[in-house]
Amino acid sequence: MSLSFVKENLEVNLVQPISLYNNENRKKSNKIVEMKHNEKNTKPEEGSYIHENVKNSTFGKFEVTVKNEIEGNEEPMQIQDDEMKCKEELEIKEEPIAFIGENYQCSQGDKAYSHNSTRVKHQRTHSGDKPYQCNQFDDGLSWNGTLINHQRAHTGEKPYQCCQCDKAFSHRHVLIDHQRTHTGEKPYQCIQCDKAFSTNSNLIIHQRKHSGEKPYQCRQCDKSFSQHSTLVNHHRIHTGEKQYQCSQCDKTFSRNSYRIIHQRKHTGEKPYQCNQCDKAFSTNSILIIHQRIHSGEKPYECSQCDKTFSQNSNLVNHLRTHTMEKPYHCSHCSKAFSQRHVLIDHQRTHTGEKPYQCTQCDKAFSTNSNLIIHQRKHTGEKSYQCNQCDKAFLRKCTLINHERTHTGEKPYQCIHCDKAFSQNSTLIQHQRTHIGEKPCQSIQPT
């Protein structure tokens, strides 16, 4: 039979045998329990009790074991459970528990430490002392352990190996963060929204979205950033630095991530696989955009109308239909365009370039969209189906024009009269009747 009692941070266990002979022995038990926890070498009364002191947690929980030994032929008096009230019988001192050896006090604060060496390291945060010098680095470091970790940046040593993949790391805390990519654990929760993160640093960066804090300021312009890495990348705009070289061509990049993505064009690598279809992608961002096709998610909303978009770039292009902004100017003529890719396609009308070649015939096209439409002539594919009749079309614009025959919509209005038309091409032909233009009339010889 055994009894246990916990009060404050002190745990007392009474273990077999708990037979007590008389009230005098019971008082002796109390005396042993009252002994201070740091009296590790205190000798108990001879032949009666054994006092053990065990530090078993960082919260100061101690175990005190009290044993009774039978002396001579004296018959023990058994104590029943209901007769022994631990809270009443045991006189536990209600004093704050200090760990054994916690007697090294910081001279500039209220912190105490169990080892003098730990106190010395702590006091360097006050004094600024950095006695550990790297032979390849100008500044000193306050801890020897920090110096060892720092030197791995020079040696490339990575002693911390992931047990689930072949990756290795120079710092233990980086390995711990990495392992969460396997377990999916996200212990760092944002208190302002429901998002959680695998690392505390990512949580801190995320919280700046709520606070609007941008602590990293560019010294050459007025821009500021929420992440130091973004500031470093931004600086390269001013310096023109492109230190990351493609290993298979002569292109260079300002960011290593750009170089890695570029090199996948050479290798054909597509490591990001959609879990709902068989498509794969070279970047995670393109995968995220693709998955919105399955989910129907359109998180980007126009502030001037009710339209929503799956990509931010599509929203930016759409907003120009409201502002009529056309920032992309052709260098060969006076035309301007709201989208960059439309400008690139237009410029091929000047150069005559047709980079998109049909694989089934000798025709080539200046735009990829025209090639796709042409290839449907070979396959017979008509992917644009009218939802009010059984007709299908090669092009989406043709379907839109056809649907107006059902709705009666005529969005193209003549500026000279009150007539309206369902197609822009019909409006253009009509307007020629006002100006007397006859483009199809043959020119008579003089």
C-alpha positions as CSV (number, residue, x, y, z in Angstrom):
1,M,0.0,0.0,0.0
2,S,1.3,3.5,-0.9
3,L,0.0,7.1,-0.5
4,S,1.0,10.2,-2.4
5,F,0.4,13.8,-1.8
6,V,1.2,16.9,-4.0
7,K,1.1,20.4,-2.7
8,E,2.4,23.5,-4.6
9,N,5.5,22.2,-6.5
10,L,6.4,19.6,-3.9
11,E,5.4,16.0,-4.3
12,V,5.7,13.6,-1.4
13,N,5.3,9.8,-1.9
14,L,4.9,7.4,1.0
15,V,5.9,3.9,-0.2
16,Q,5.9,0.4,1.3
17,P,6.3,-0.3,4.1
18,I,4.1,2.4,5.7
19,S,3.5,0.6,8.9
20,L,3.9,2.9,11.9
21,Y,4.4,1.7,15.5
22,N,3.1,4.7,17.4
23,N,2.5,8.4,17.4
24,E,6.2,9.0,18.1
25,N,7.2,7.4,14.8
26,R,4.5,9.4,13.0
27,K,6.1,12.6,14.3
28,K,9.5,11.3,13.0
29,S,7.9,10.9,9.5
30,N,6.8,14.5,9.7
31,K,10.3,15.6,10.7
32,I,11.8,13.9,7.7
33,V,9.3,15.5,5.3
34,E,10.0,18.9,6.7
35,M,13.7,18.7,5.8
36,K,14.7,21.3,3.2
37,H,15.0,19.9,-0.3
38,N,18.6,21.0,-0.7
39,E,19.9,19.2,2.4
40,K,21.0,16.4,0.1
41,N,23.5,14.9,2.5
42,T,21.5,15.2,5.7
43,K,21.7,11.9,7.6
44,P,18.3,10.5,8.8
45,E,17.9,9.1,12.3
46,E,19.7,5.8,12.5
47,G,17.8,2.7,11.8
48,S,14.5,4.4,11.0
49,Y,14.2,6.4,7.8
50,I,15.8,7.1,4.5
51,H,15.5,10.5,2.9
52,E,15.9,10.8,-0.9
53,N,15.9,14.0,-2.9
54,V,15.3,13.8,-6.6
55,K,15.0,16.7,-9.1
56,N,12.7,15.4,-11.8
57,S,11.4,18.4,-13.7
58,T,12.2,21.9,-14.7
59,F,9.2,23.1,-12.6
60,G,10.9,22.1,-9.3
61,K,9.0,18.9,-8.5
62,F,10.8,16.8,-5.9
63,E,10.2,13.3,-4.7
64,V,10.7,12.5,-1.0
65,T,10.7,8.8,-0.1
66,V,10.0,7.8,3.5
67,K,10.7,4.2,4.5
68,N,10.0,2.6,7.9
69,E,12.1,-0.2,9.1
70,I,10.9,-2.8,11.6
71,E,13.1,-3.0,14.7
72,G,13.3,-6.1,16.9
73,N,10.2,-8.2,17.5
74,E,7.9,-5.2,18.0
75,E,4.6,-5.8,16.3
76,P,3.7,-3.0,13.9
77,M,0.5,-1.0,14.1
78,Q,-1.2,-0.9,10.7
79,I,-2.6,2.5,9.6
80,Q,-5.6,2.4,7.4
81,D,-6.2,4.7,4.4
82,D,-9.1,6.4,5.9
83,E,-7.2,7.0,9.2
84,M,-4.3,8.8,7.6
85,K,-5.2,12.2,6.2
86,C,-2.2,13.4,4.2
87,K,-3.2,17.0,4.2
88,E,-3.6,17.0,7.9
89,E,-0.8,14.7,9.0
90,L,2.1,15.9,6.8
91,E,3.3,19.4,7.5
92,I,4.5,20.6,4.1
93,K,6.3,24.0,4.2
94,E,4.7,26.4,1.7
95,E,7.9,28.1,0.6
96,P,9.0,28.8,-3.0
97,I,11.1,25.9,-4.3
98,A,14.5,26.8,-5.7
99,F,16.5,24.3,-7.7
100,I,19.6,22.8,-6.2
101,G,22.5,25.0,-6.8
102,E,20.5,28.0,-7.9
103,N,22.7,30.5,-6.1
104,Y,24.5,32.3,-8.8
105,Q,22.8,35.7,-9.1
106,C,23.1,38.1,-12.0
107,S,24.7,41.3,-10.6
108,Q,22.5,43.5,-12.9
109,G,19.2,41.8,-12.7
110,D,17.0,39.4,-10.7
111,K,17.9,36.2,-12.7
112,A,19.7,33.3,-10.9
113,Y,21.5,30.3,-12.4
114,S,22.5,26.8,-11.2
115,H,26.0,27.1,-12.8
116,N,28.4,30.1,-12.6
117,S,29.3,29.6,-16.2
118,T,25.7,30.2,-17.3
119,R,25.6,33.4,-15.2
120,V,28.9,34.6,-16.8
121,K,27.4,34.0,-20.3
122,H,24.2,35.8,-19.3
123,Q,26.1,38.9,-18.0
124,R,27.7,39.4,-21.4
125,T,24.2,40.5,-22.6
126,H,24.7,43.4,-20.2
127,S,28.4,44.1,-20.8
128,G,28.5,43.5,-24.5
129,D,31.6,41.4,-24.1
130,K,32.3,39.1,-27.1
131,P,35.5,37.1,-26.3
132,Y,35.1,34.4,-29.0
133,Q,36.7,35.6,-32.3
134,C,36.2,34.0,-35.7
135,N,39.4,34.1,-37.8
136,Q,37.4,34.9,-40.9
137,F,35.0,37.4,-39.4
138,D,35.6,40.8,-37.9
139,D,33.1,40.8,-35.1
140,G,33.3,38.7,-32.0
141,L,30.7,36.4,-30.5
142,S,29.6,36.2,-26.9
143,W,29.2,32.4,-26.7
144,N,31.6,29.6,-27.7
145,G,28.5,27.6,-29.0
146,T,27.6,30.6,-31.2
147,L,31.1,30.7,-32.6
148,I,31.0,26.9,-33.4
149,N,27.6,27.4,-35.2
150,H,29.0,30.5,-37.1
151,Q,32.1,28.7,-38.3
152,R,30.0,26.2,-40.1
153,A,29.0,29.0,-42.5
154,H,32.7,29.0,-43.6
155,T,33.3,25.2,-43.5
156,G,30.0,24.1,-45.0
157,E,29.7,21.5,-42.2
158,K,26.1,20.2,-41.8
159,P,26.1,17.8,-38.8
160,Y,22.3,17.6,-38.4
161,Q,20.8,15.0,-40.7
162,C,17.1,14.6,-41.3
163,C,15.9,11.0,-40.7
164,Q,13.2,11.2,-43.3
165,C,15.1,12.6,-46.3
166,D,18.6,13.2,-47.3
167,K,18.8,16.9,-46.3
168,A,21.3,18.1,-43.7
169,F,21.7,21.3,-41.8
170,S,24.3,23.3,-40.0
171,H,22.0,24.3,-37.0
172,R,19.9,22.0,-34.9
173,H,16.9,24.5,-34.7
174,V,16.8,24.6,-38.6
175,L,16.6,20.8,-38.6
176,I,13.7,20.9,-36.2
177,D,11.9,23.5,-38.4
178,H,12.6,21.3,-41.5
179,Q,11.1,18.2,-39.9
180,R,7.8,19.9,-39.6
181,T,7.6,19.8,-43.4
182,H,7.3,16.1,-43.0
183,T,4.9,16.0,-40.0
184,G,2.8,19.0,-41.1
185,E,3.0,20.4,-37.6
186,K,2.3,24.1,-37.3
187,P,2.6,25.1,-33.6
188,Y,2.8,28.8,-34.1
189,Q,-0.7,30.3,-34.3
190,C,-1.6,33.8,-35.3
191,I,-3.8,35.5,-32.6
192,Q,-5.6,37.7,-35.1
193,C,-6.6,35.1,-37.7
194,D,-6.8,31.3,-38.0
195,K,-3.5,30.8,-39.8
196,A,-0.7,28.7,-38.3
197,F,3.0,28.3,-39.1
198,S,5.7,25.7,-38.7
199,T,8.3,28.3,-37.6
200,N,8.1,31.3,-35.3
201,S,10.0,33.5,-37.8
202,N,7.2,32.9,-40.4
203,L,4.6,33.8,-37.8
204,I,6.4,37.1,-37.0
205,I,6.5,38.0,-40.8
206,H,2.8,37.1,-41.2
207,Q,1.8,39.3,-38.2
208,R,3.3,42.3,-40.0
209,K,0.5,42.0,-42.5
210,H,-1.9,42.8,-39.7
211,S,0.2,45.5,-38.1
212,G,1.5,47.0,-41.4
213,E,5.0,47.1,-40.0
214,K,7.8,47.3,-42.6
215,P,11.0,47.6,-40.5
216,Y,13.5,47.2,-43.4
217,Q,14.1,50.5,-45.2
218,C,15.9,50.9,-48.5
219,R,18.7,53.6,-48.2
220,Q,18.5,54.6,-51.8
221,C,14.7,55.1,-52.2
222,D,11.7,55.4,-50.0
223,K,10.6,51.8,-50.1
224,S,10.4,49.6,-47.0
225,F,9.8,45.9,-46.6
226,S,8.5,43.5,-44.0
227,Q,11.3,41.0,-44.6
228,H,15.0,41.5,-44.6
229,S,15.5,39.0,-47.6
230,T,13.1,41.1,-49.7
231,L,15.1,44.2,-48.9
232,V,18.3,42.4,-50.0
233,N,16.7,41.4,-53.3
234,H,15.4,44.9,-53.8
235,H,18.9,46.4,-53.4
236,R,20.0,44.6,-56.5
237,I,17.6,46.7,-58.5
238,H,19.9,49.7,-57.7
239,T,23.2,47.9,-58.0
240,G,22.2,45.8,-61.1
241,E,23.9,42.8,-59.4
242,K,23.0,39.4,-60.8
243,Q,25.3,37.0,-59.0
244,Y,23.4,33.7,-59.8
245,Q,24.6,32.2,-63.1
246,C,22.7,29.5,-65.0
247,S,24.9,26.4,-65.3
248,Q,23.6,25.6,-68.8
249,C,23.4,29.0,-70.5
250,D,24.8,32.5,-70.0
251,K,21.8,34.0,-68.2
252,T,22.2,35.5,-64.7
253,F,19.7,36.3,-62.1
254,S,19.4,38.6,-59.0
255,R,17.9,35.8,-56.9
256,N,18.9,32.2,-56.6
257,S,15.2,31.2,-56.6
258,Y,14.9,32.7,-60.1
259,R,17.9,30.8,-61.3
260,I,16.5,27.5,-60.0
261,I,13.1,28.1,-61.7
262,H,14.9,29.1,-65.0
263,Q,17.0,25.9,-65.0
264,R,13.9,23.8,-65.0
265,K,13.4,25.0,-68.6
266,H,16.6,23.1,-69.5
267,T,15.9,20.0,-67.4
268,G,12.1,19.9,-67.9
269,E,11.7,19.3,-64.2
270,K,8.2,19.8,-62.8
271,P,8.3,19.0,-59.1
272,Y,4.9,20.4,-58.1
273,Q,2.1,17.9,-58.8
274,C,-1.6,18.6,-58.7
275,N,-3.4,16.2,-56.3
276,Q,-6.6,16.4,-58.3
277,C,-5.4,15.8,-61.9
278,D,-2.2,14.6,-63.6
279,K,-0.7,18.0,-64.3
280,A,2.6,19.1,-62.9
281,F,4.3,22.5,-62.7
282,S,7.8,24.0,-62.4
283,T,6.8,26.4,-59.6
284,N,4.6,26.1,-56.5
285,S,3.0,29.5,-57.3
286,I,1.7,28.2,-60.7
287,L,0.4,25.0,-59.0
288,I,-1.6,27.2,-56.5
289,I,-3.1,29.2,-59.4
290,H,-3.9,26.0,-61.2
291,Q,-5.7,24.4,-58.2
292,R,-8.1,27.3,-58.2
293,I,-9.6,25.7,-61.4
294,H,-10.7,22.8,-59.3
295,S,-11.8,24.7,-56.3
296,G,-13.4,27.6,-58.2
297,E,-11.7,30.1,-55.8
298,K,-11.3,33.6,-57.1
299,P,-9.7,35.6,-54.3
300,Y,-9.0,38.8,-56.2
301,E,-12.0,41.1,-56.4
302,C,-12.3,44.3,-58.5
303,S,-12.9,47.4,-56.3
304,Q,-15.0,49.0,-59.1
305,C,-17.3,46.2,-60.2
306,D,-18.3,42.8,-58.9
307,K,-15.8,40.7,-61.0
308,T,-13.4,38.4,-59.3
309,F,-10.3,36.6,-60.6
310,S,-8.1,33.6,-59.7
311,Q,-4.9,35.5,-60.4
312,N,-3.7,39.0,-59.2
313,S,-2.2,39.7,-62.6
314,N,-5.7,39.2,-64.2
315,L,-7.1,41.7,-61.8
316,V,-4.4,44.2,-62.6
317,N,-5.1,43.8,-66.3
318,H,-8.9,44.1,-65.7
319,L,-8.5,47.3,-63.7
320,R,-7.1,49.0,-66.8
321,T,-10.5,48.5,-68.5
322,H,-11.8,51.0,-66.0
323,T,-8.8,53.4,-66.0
324,M,-8.2,53.0,-69.8
325,E,-4.5,52.9,-68.9
326,K,-2.3,51.5,-71.7
327,P,1.3,51.5,-70.3
328,Y,2.8,49.2,-73.0
329,H,3.8,51.3,-76.1
330,C,4.9,49.9,-79.5
331,S,8.3,51.1,-80.5
332,H,7.4,50.8,-84.3
333,C,4.1,52.7,-84.3
334,S,1.8,54.8,-82.1
335,K,-0.3,52.0,-80.7
336,A,-0.4,51.3,-77.0
337,F,-1.7,48.3,-75.1
338,S,-3.0,47.5,-71.6
339,Q,-1.2,44.2,-71.4
340,R,2.4,43.4,-72.1
341,H,1.8,40.1,-73.9
342,V,-0.6,41.8,-76.3
343,L,2.2,44.3,-77.1
344,I,4.6,41.4,-77.8
345,D,2.1,39.7,-80.1
346,H,1.5,43.1,-81.9
347,Q,5.2,43.7,-82.5
348,R,5.4,40.5,-84.5
349,T,3.2,42.2,-87.1
350,H,6.1,44.6,-87.7
351,T,8.9,42.0,-87.6
352,G,7.0,39.2,-89.4
353,E,8.1,36.7,-86.8
354,K,6.0,33.6,-86.5
355,P,7.6,31.4,-83.8
356,Y,4.6,29.1,-83.2
357,Q,4.8,26.2,-85.7
358,C,2.0,23.6,-86.3
359,T,3.3,20.1,-85.9
360,Q,0.9,18.6,-88.4
361,C,1.4,21.1,-91.3
362,D,3.8,23.8,-92.4
363,K,1.8,26.7,-91.1
364,A,3.3,29.1,-88.5
365,F,1.7,31.8,-86.4
366,S,2.7,34.9,-84.5
367,T,0.7,34.1,-81.4
368,N,0.3,30.8,-79.5
369,S,-3.5,31.4,-79.2
370,N,-3.7,31.4,-83.1
371,L,-1.7,28.2,-83.2
372,I,-4.1,26.5,-80.7
373,I,-7.1,27.6,-82.7
374,H,-5.5,26.3,-85.9
375,Q,-4.7,22.9,-84.4
376,R,-8.4,22.4,-83.6
377,K,-8.9,22.2,-87.4
378,H,-6.8,19.1,-87.5
379,T,-8.4,17.5,-84.4
380,G,-12.0,18.6,-85.1
381,E,-12.2,19.8,-81.5
382,K,-14.9,22.5,-80.8
383,S,-14.5,23.1,-77.1
384,Y,-16.9,26.1,-76.9
385,Q,-20.4,24.7,-76.6
386,C,-23.6,26.9,-76.7
387,N,-25.7,26.2,-73.6
388,Q,-29.0,27.0,-75.5
389,C,-28.5,24.9,-78.6
390,D,-26.3,22.1,-79.9
391,K,-23.8,24.2,-81.7
392,A,-20.1,24.3,-80.8
393,F,-17.3,26.6,-81.9
394,L,-13.5,26.7,-82.3
395,R,-13.2,30.1,-80.6
396,K,-14.7,31.6,-77.5
397,C,-15.3,34.9,-79.3
398,T,-17.3,33.1,-82.0
399,L,-19.4,31.5,-79.2
400,I,-20.1,34.9,-77.6
401,N,-21.2,36.3,-80.9
402,H,-23.5,33.3,-81.5
403,E,-25.1,33.6,-78.0
404,R,-26.4,37.0,-78.9
405,T,-28.7,35.4,-81.5
406,H,-30.5,33.9,-78.5
407,T,-30.4,36.9,-76.2
408,G,-31.0,39.5,-78.9
409,E,-28.2,41.6,-77.3
410,K,-26.7,44.3,-79.6
411,P,-23.9,46.0,-77.8
412,Y,-22.3,47.8,-80.8
413,Q,-24.0,51.2,-81.4
414,C,-23.5,53.3,-84.5
415,I,-22.3,56.9,-83.6
416,H,-24.0,58.4,-86.7
417,C,-27.5,56.9,-86.2
418,D,-29.6,54.9,-83.8
419,K,-28.8,51.4,-85.2
420,A,-27.1,48.8,-83.1
421,F,-25.5,45.4,-84.0
422,S,-24.6,42.1,-82.3
423,Q,-21.1,42.0,-83.8
424,N,-18.4,44.6,-84.1
425,S,-17.6,43.6,-87.7
426,T,-21.2,44.3,-88.8
427,L,-21.0,47.7,-87.1
428,I,-17.8,48.5,-89.1
429,Q,-19.4,47.6,-92.4
430,H,-22.5,49.7,-91.5
431,Q,-20.5,52.8,-90.7
432,R,-19.0,52.8,-94.2
433,T,-22.5,53.6,-95.5
434,H,-22.3,57.0,-93.7
435,I,-18.8,58.0,-95.1
436,G,-19.4,56.6,-98.6
437,E,-16.4,54.2,-98.3
438,K,-16.6,51.1,-100.6
439,P,-13.5,49.0,-99.8
440,C,-14.6,46.2,-102.1
441,Q,-15.1,48.4,-105.2
442,S,-12.5,47.8,-107.9
443,I,-10.4,50.7,-109.1
444,Q,-11.1,51.7,-112.7
445,P,-8.0,52.1,-115.0
446,T,-7.3,55.6,-116.2
